[in-house]
Amino acid sequence: MPALETVGQYLSEARRLLQDEYAPSYRYPDRDLVEALNIGLLEARRLRPDLFLPLFDVPFVDTAGTIDTTAKITLDPMRRFPDCETKDNVWPRDTITAAAPPAGGRGGGRGGATCN
């Protein structure tokens, strides 16, 4: 599996995980996903500043106008692989028998998936 390097690769992986791969009727517009990516990068900078060494610059993708899907996201190359165990609507395997899902459905969103 290739490392996530460009905005387009992050969008494709997010759509795969969200099970939102049928264009043109996406549930989540590109702009919303890129805004979530920007927020996620800020959170990553807050929690793991070492990922942004040596400059500590947080990449930002402009959502005004057309989104440049070829823009590179500078992040530690060892941390740019997607989490293969993440899905939008799957309970963690180890908690299926331990606890019932919370009222309202949608579990923790982890587990179940495998990278192919």
KABELWO-V469985 format. One line per field, one symbol per residue. ss: DSSP state (h for helix, s for strand, l for the rest). Layout:
ss: ???
//
This chain:
ss: lllllshhhhhhhhhhhllllllllllllhhhhhhhhhhhhhhhhhhlhhhhlllllllllllllllllllsllllhhhllllllsllllllhhhllllllllllllllsllllll
//
